[in-house]
C-alpha cells in the first residue's frame, strides 16, 4: 500500500485530498491528512466581519465536512518532519492573542474583536500598517481601508476619521500599473498612502509607529498586517528558508531537496500570494502532475503563478486583478474578452457580486476539489497592454 501524507487541512490541503482521492486508486493508496484544528475558516470573509457584512457563522465550517470518505483525518499538530525517515512526529500547540488599541483581521479572534471595537469607535486616525513583506494577500489591506471608508460613511462619521495606509512598498501595490490604478482610487477616497514606511517598533502607550529613521506616525486605532511566514514546523524540520517556506520548483511544487515532498499553499516558497485562488490554480496543475510523477513520468512545468483576486472597494463595488509570474495586473475584461462580465483594474458592481459569490463557490466547489470552467494557466485574452 502506497501512503500519501498531507500536513494541513487548509485550503490547499483540503483541495489536494479531494482531487487526488478521485484520481488515485484507493486500493493502492492510503491518504492521510493531519491538522490540529477542527474548524475551517473562509479567510477572505474575515475582512467583512468588522463592518457587519458577515458574521462568524458565515466563515466557519467543520473541516471534517470537506474531507472525503476514505481519507484518514488525524487531529494533531506536526512537530517535526523527518523526510529521510519518511515520517512526521506530532505534538499539540495553542495561541491566545490579546487586543487593546492594536488589531488585526487575519485571525477570527482579531476580526471579531475589531468588529466590536468599530461599533462604538467615535473617530480619529485609523492607520492600516503592513509591517513587512511578504504578506498573505497583497490586496487585503487595500480592501480593508476602502471598506473602512464606506463603513464610516454609513456610520455618518467619515468626516471625523482620517484613514492612512502605511506600507513598506513605494506605492499602493507591488506592480506599477496596478499601483497607479489603486493609488488613484485611494486618493479619490481621501485615503493617505505613506510609502516606504519600515516599522522599527510600535509604542502602544504613546500610540505611535516608529520608523527605522526615527520618524513617527501617530494613530488612534491601529490595524496591523503581519508578516506572513511558514509554520515553525518547517524550521524544526530544517526544511525551509529564513521565512520557514520550503524551496520548491515553482512550476511543479516538488521540493528542491527531497523527492518525496511536495509543498503547496502557505508553506511553499514560490513568488505568489498565499490567496485561495492561487491554491486553486496550483492544485489544478499539481494533481495531474502528481499522478505522472507516481507513474514514473516526467512532470510538466504546468503552474505559471496564476492568481486572480476580487478587491472589494466599498459602496457595492469592487475591482478584479488577474496576473501570473511574468505578467502584472492589466486593465481589461475577464473571463470573456470584450464581454467580461468582470472588469480588470476598474470598479464595477459586477465585481462586487463576484466577490460575494466567491464564498458559495469556495465552500461548494473549490474546497471540494471540483474544477471550474476556467483555465489554470493565465490567459492574455481580454487584457489591454
BAROFI-787171 format. One line per 3 residues: number of its first residue (from 1); their letters; for each residue x, y, z of C-alpha. Coordinates in nm, 2 decimals, always signed. Example, Ala and Ser with C-alpha at 12.3 -4.5 7.8 and 13.67 -1.06 7.14 Angstrom:
BEGIN
1) as) +1.23,-0.45,+0.78  +1.37,-0.11,+0.71
//
This chain:
BEGIN
1) xxx) +0.00,+0.00,+0.00  +0.14,+0.34,-0.10  +0.10,+0.62,+0.15
4) xxx) +0.04,+0.99,+0.09  +0.06,+1.22,+0.40  -0.08,+1.57,+0.37
7) xxx) +0.00,+1.82,+0.65  -0.26,+2.09,+0.69  -0.63,+2.08,+0.62
10) xxx) -0.64,+2.44,+0.50  -0.75,+2.55,+0.15  -0.47,+2.38,-0.05
13) xxx) -0.45,+2.07,+0.16  -0.83,+2.01,+0.15  -0.84,+2.06,-0.22
16) xxx) -0.55,+1.83,-0.28  -0.70,+1.53,-0.09  -1.04,+1.58,-0.26
19) xxx) -0.88,+1.59,-0.61  -0.63,+1.31,-0.56  -0.89,+1.09,-0.39
22) xxx) -1.08,+1.08,-0.72  -0.76,+1.04,-0.93  -0.57,+0.77,-0.74
25) xxx) -0.66,+0.41,-0.70  -0.80,+0.37,-0.34  -0.69,+0.00,-0.34
28) xxx) -0.33,+0.11,-0.39  -0.32,+0.44,-0.19  -0.38,+0.53,+0.17
31) xxx) -0.43,+0.91,+0.20  -0.40,+1.08,+0.55  -0.44,+1.45,+0.63
34) xxx) -0.31,+1.59,+0.96  -0.44,+1.92,+1.12  -0.47,+2.03,+1.48
37) xxx) -0.79,+2.23,+1.43  -1.14,+2.11,+1.38  -1.27,+2.43,+1.22
40) xxx) -1.21,+2.55,+0.86  -1.22,+2.93,+0.81  -1.32,+3.11,+0.50
43) xxx) -1.04,+3.36,+0.54  -1.15,+3.61,+0.28  -1.46,+3.66,+0.49
46) xxx) -1.27,+3.79,+0.79  -1.23,+4.12,+0.60  -1.61,+4.17,+0.61
49) xxx) -1.67,+4.09,+0.98  -1.55,+4.42,+1.12  -1.80,+4.60,+0.90
52) xxx) -2.10,+4.38,+0.99  -2.12,+4.23,+0.64  -2.06,+3.88,+0.76
55) xxx) -2.10,+3.71,+1.10  -1.89,+3.43,+1.24  -2.13,+3.17,+1.11
58) xxx) -2.06,+3.28,+0.76  -1.69,+3.20,+0.77  -1.67,+2.88,+0.98
61) xxx) -1.75,+2.51,+0.90  -1.61,+2.18,+1.03  -1.30,+2.07,+0.84
64) xxx) -1.43,+1.71,+0.86  -1.72,+1.81,+0.63  -1.48,+1.87,+0.34
67) xxx) -1.26,+1.56,+0.38  -1.38,+1.28,+0.15  -1.47,+0.93,+0.27
70) xxx) -1.17,+0.71,+0.26  -0.92,+0.98,+0.36  -0.79,+0.94,+0.72
73) xxx) -0.80,+1.26,+0.92  -0.58,+1.30,+1.23  -0.65,+1.59,+1.46
76) xxx) -0.30,+1.68,+1.58  -0.02,+1.93,+1.52  +0.30,+1.83,+1.34
79) xxx) +0.62,+1.88,+1.55  +0.90,+1.77,+1.32  +0.92,+1.64,+0.96
82) xxx) +1.18,+1.38,+0.90  +1.20,+1.33,+0.52  +1.49,+1.08,+0.54
85) xxx) +1.28,+0.85,+0.75  +0.96,+0.93,+0.56  +0.79,+1.02,+0.88
88) xxx) +0.64,+1.31,+1.08  +0.64,+1.35,+1.46  +0.32,+1.50,+1.61
91) xxx) +0.25,+1.72,+1.91  +0.00,+1.99,+2.03  +0.01,+2.37,+2.05
94) xxx) -0.21,+2.67,+2.13  -0.20,+3.06,+2.09  -0.40,+3.31,+2.30
97) xxx) -0.40,+3.67,+2.15  -0.47,+4.00,+2.33  -0.63,+4.31,+2.18
100) xxx) -0.64,+4.67,+2.31  -0.57,+4.95,+2.06  -0.39,+4.73,+1.81
103) xxx) -0.60,+4.49,+1.60  -0.58,+4.26,+1.30  -0.82,+4.09,+1.07
106) xxx) -0.60,+3.79,+0.99  -0.74,+3.57,+1.27  -1.10,+3.50,+1.36
109) xxx) -1.03,+3.64,+1.71  -0.88,+3.96,+1.57  -1.17,+4.02,+1.32
112) xxx) -1.44,+3.97,+1.59  -1.25,+4.19,+1.84  -1.22,+4.46,+1.57
115) xxx) -1.59,+4.44,+1.48  -1.67,+4.50,+1.84  -1.43,+4.80,+1.86
118) xxx) -1.56,+4.96,+1.54  -1.92,+4.95,+1.67  -1.85,+5.22,+1.92
121) xxx) -1.55,+5.40,+1.78  -1.61,+5.77,+1.76  -1.34,+5.86,+1.51
124) xxx) -0.98,+5.97,+1.49  -0.68,+5.85,+1.30  -0.70,+5.49,+1.18
127) xxx) -0.38,+5.35,+1.04  -0.35,+5.03,+0.84  +0.01,+4.92,+0.85
130) xxx) +0.19,+4.65,+0.66  +0.47,+4.55,+0.90  +0.69,+4.38,+0.64
133) xxx) +0.65,+4.18,+0.32  +0.56,+3.92,+0.22  +0.20,+3.93,+0.35
136) xxx) -0.07,+3.67,+0.29  -0.26,+3.87,+0.02  -0.12,+4.20,-0.12
139) xxx) -0.47,+4.35,-0.18  -0.63,+4.27,+0.15  -0.50,+4.58,+0.34
142) xxx) -0.63,+4.79,+0.05  -0.97,+4.62,+0.07  -0.98,+4.69,+0.44
145) xxx) -0.91,+5.06,+0.42  -1.16,+5.11,+0.13  -1.43,+4.92,+0.32
148) xxx) -1.34,+5.14,+0.62  -1.41,+5.44,+0.41  -1.75,+5.30,+0.31
151) xxx) -1.83,+5.19,+0.67  -1.76,+5.52,+0.83  -1.96,+5.70,+0.56
154) xxx) -2.25,+5.46,+0.65  -2.20,+5.54,+1.02  -2.21,+5.92,+0.95
157) xxx) -1.86,+5.98,+1.09  -1.64,+5.97,+0.79  -1.56,+6.34,+0.84
160) xxx) -1.42,+6.26,+1.18  -1.20,+5.97,+1.06  -0.85,+6.01,+0.90
163) xxx) -0.75,+5.70,+0.70  -0.38,+5.63,+0.65  -0.22,+5.33,+0.47
166) xxx) +0.14,+5.29,+0.58  +0.33,+5.04,+0.37  +0.70,+4.94,+0.31
169) xxx) +0.63,+4.95,-0.06  +0.69,+5.25,-0.28  +0.32,+5.26,-0.37
172) xxx) -0.02,+5.10,-0.31  +0.07,+4.77,-0.48  +0.37,+4.56,-0.58
175) xxx) +0.33,+4.61,-0.96  +0.34,+4.96,-1.12  +0.03,+4.95,-1.34
178) xxx) -0.19,+4.82,-1.06  -0.02,+5.05,-0.81  -0.12,+5.35,-1.02
181) xxx) -0.48,+5.24,-1.06  -0.52,+5.15,-0.70  -0.34,+5.46,-0.58
184) xxx) -0.57,+5.68,-0.78  -0.87,+5.51,-0.62  -0.73,+5.56,-0.27
187) xxx) -0.67,+5.92,-0.34  -1.03,+5.97,-0.46  -1.15,+5.81,-0.13
190) xxx) -0.93,+6.05,+0.07  -0.70,+5.78,+0.19  -0.35,+5.89,+0.25
193) xxx) -0.07,+5.65,+0.14  +0.25,+5.67,+0.34  +0.50,+5.47,+0.13
196) xxx) +0.84,+5.33,+0.22  +0.74,+5.31,+0.59  +0.95,+5.05,+0.76
199) xxx) +0.84,+4.99,+1.12  +1.12,+4.96,+1.37  +0.88,+4.93,+1.67
202) xxx) +0.53,+5.02,+1.80  +0.48,+5.23,+2.11  +0.13,+5.12,+2.22
205) xxx) +0.13,+5.36,+2.53  +0.20,+5.66,+2.31  +0.00,+5.51,+2.02
208) xxx) +0.26,+5.56,+1.75  +0.46,+5.37,+1.50  +0.83,+5.44,+1.48
211) xxx) +1.02,+5.41,+1.16  +1.38,+5.29,+1.14  +1.49,+5.65,+1.07
214) xxx) +1.31,+5.75,+1.39  +1.02,+5.94,+1.22  +0.69,+5.87,+1.39
217) xxx) +0.33,+5.80,+1.27  +0.07,+5.85,+1.54  -0.26,+5.66,+1.55
220) xxx) -0.58,+5.63,+1.75  -0.66,+5.29,+1.61  -0.40,+5.06,+1.45
223) xxx) -0.49,+4.77,+1.22  -0.17,+4.58,+1.16  -0.10,+4.34,+0.87
226) xxx) +0.15,+4.08,+0.99  +0.45,+3.93,+0.80  +0.34,+3.60,+0.65
229) xxx) +0.57,+3.31,+0.74  +0.56,+2.94,+0.72  +0.50,+2.72,+1.03
232) xxx) +0.77,+2.67,+1.29  +0.74,+2.30,+1.20  +0.94,+2.38,+0.88
235) xxx) +1.22,+2.53,+1.08  +1.22,+2.24,+1.33  +1.25,+2.00,+1.04
238) xxx) +1.53,+2.20,+0.87  +1.33,+2.22,+0.55  +1.28,+2.59,+0.49
241) xxx) +1.43,+2.93,+0.43  +1.45,+3.22,+0.67  +1.07,+3.27,+0.65
244) xxx) +1.00,+2.90,+0.70  +0.90,+2.85,+0.34  +1.01,+2.52,+0.17
247) xxx) +1.21,+2.58,-0.15  +1.03,+2.41,-0.43  +1.02,+2.41,-0.81
250) xxx) +0.77,+2.70,-0.88  +0.61,+2.51,-1.17  +0.57,+2.16,-1.01
253) xxx) +0.59,+2.22,-0.63  +0.84,+1.94,-0.59  +1.09,+2.01,-0.31
256) xxx) +1.44,+2.11,-0.42  +1.59,+1.88,-0.17  +1.36,+1.58,-0.11
259) xxx) +1.20,+1.38,-0.39  +0.93,+1.26,-0.15  +0.79,+1.60,-0.06
262) xxx) +0.56,+1.84,-0.25  +0.46,+2.17,-0.10  +0.16,+2.38,-0.19
265) xxx) -0.02,+2.67,-0.02  +0.12,+2.87,+0.27  +0.43,+2.67,+0.32
268) xxx) +0.56,+2.68,-0.04  +0.85,+2.92,-0.14  +0.70,+3.04,-0.46
271) xxx) +0.67,+3.41,-0.57  +0.30,+3.43,-0.54  +0.05,+3.54,-0.28
274) xxx) -0.10,+3.29,-0.04  -0.45,+3.35,-0.16  -0.72,+3.09,-0.22
277) xxx) -0.72,+3.15,-0.60  -0.35,+3.06,-0.62  -0.41,+2.74,-0.43
280) xxx) -0.70,+2.65,-0.66  -0.50,+2.71,-0.98  -0.20,+2.53,-0.82
283) xxx) -0.40,+2.22,-0.73  -0.54,+2.21,-1.09  -0.18,+2.19,-1.22
286) xxx) -0.04,+1.98,-0.94  -0.29,+1.69,-0.93  -0.22,+1.57,-1.29
289) xxx) +0.15,+1.61,-1.24  +0.15,+1.41,-0.92  -0.01,+1.12,-1.09
292) xxx) +0.25,+1.14,-1.37  +0.52,+1.16,-1.10  +0.40,+0.85,-0.92
295) xxx) +0.38,+0.66,-1.26  +0.75,+0.74,-1.32  +0.68,+1.00,-1.59
298) xxx) +0.84,+1.34,-1.63  +0.62,+1.63,-1.49  +0.51,+1.92,-1.70
301) xxx) +0.61,+2.27,-1.58  +0.24,+2.35,-1.55  +0.19,+2.62,-1.29
304) xxx) +0.26,+2.97,-1.41  +0.19,+3.16,-1.09  -0.17,+3.24,-1.20
307) xxx) -0.37,+3.44,-0.94  -0.68,+3.65,-0.96  -0.83,+3.85,-0.67
310) xxx) -1.15,+4.04,-0.63  -1.08,+4.37,-0.45  -1.38,+4.50,-0.25
313) xxx) -1.38,+4.88,-0.27  -1.69,+4.97,-0.08  -2.03,+5.12,-0.18
316) xxx) -2.13,+4.80,-0.36  -1.84,+4.80,-0.60  -1.52,+4.61,-0.65
319) xxx) -1.22,+4.55,-0.87  -1.05,+4.24,-1.01  -0.69,+4.17,-1.09
322) xxx) -0.56,+3.87,-1.29  -0.18,+3.80,-1.32  +0.09,+3.55,-1.30
325) xxx) +0.47,+3.51,-1.25  +0.56,+3.71,-1.57  +0.26,+3.93,-1.64
328) xxx) +0.15,+4.21,-1.40  -0.22,+4.30,-1.35  -0.35,+4.48,-1.66
331) xxx) -0.68,+4.65,-1.74  -0.94,+4.47,-1.94  -1.23,+4.23,-1.91
334) xxx) -1.25,+3.88,-1.76  -1.30,+3.60,-1.84  -1.45,+3.67,-2.18
337) xxx) -1.27,+3.93,-2.40  -1.48,+4.24,-2.45  -1.77,+4.08,-2.26
340) xxx) -1.65,+4.02,-1.91  -1.87,+4.03,-1.71  -1.59,+4.13,-1.48
343) xxx) -1.37,+4.44,-1.53  -1.00,+4.43,-1.46  -0.85,+4.72,-1.26
346) xxx) -1.18,+4.91,-1.28  -1.45,+4.95,-1.02  -1.79,+4.79,-1.10
349) xxx) -2.09,+4.65,-0.92  -2.04,+4.31,-1.10  -1.70,+4.28,-0.94
352) xxx) -1.87,+4.33,-0.60  -2.11,+4.05,-0.67  -1.83,+3.83,-0.80
355) xxx) -1.66,+3.87,-0.46  -1.99,+3.79,-0.28  -2.05,+3.48,-0.50
358) xxx) -1.70,+3.35,-0.42  -1.79,+3.24,-0.07  -2.05,+3.00,-0.21
361) xxx) -1.81,+2.88,-0.47  -1.54,+2.83,-0.20  -1.75,+2.61,+0.02
364) xxx) -1.93,+2.41,-0.25  -1.68,+2.39,-0.54  -1.32,+2.49,-0.47
367) xxx) -1.27,+2.33,-0.13  -1.42,+2.01,-0.25  -1.16,+1.99,-0.53
370) xxx) -1.40,+2.04,-0.81  -1.29,+2.20,-1.13  -1.41,+2.54,-1.27
373) xxx) -1.46,+2.62,-1.64  -1.16,+2.85,-1.62  -0.81,+2.77,-1.73
376) xxx) -0.55,+2.72,-1.46  -0.29,+2.90,-1.66  -0.34,+3.27,-1.71
379) xxx) -0.46,+3.40,-2.05  -0.39,+3.73,-2.21  -0.73,+3.73,-2.38
382) xxx) -0.93,+4.04,-2.28  -0.63,+4.22,-2.13  -0.52,+4.57,-2.26
385) x) -0.15,+4.64,-2.27
//
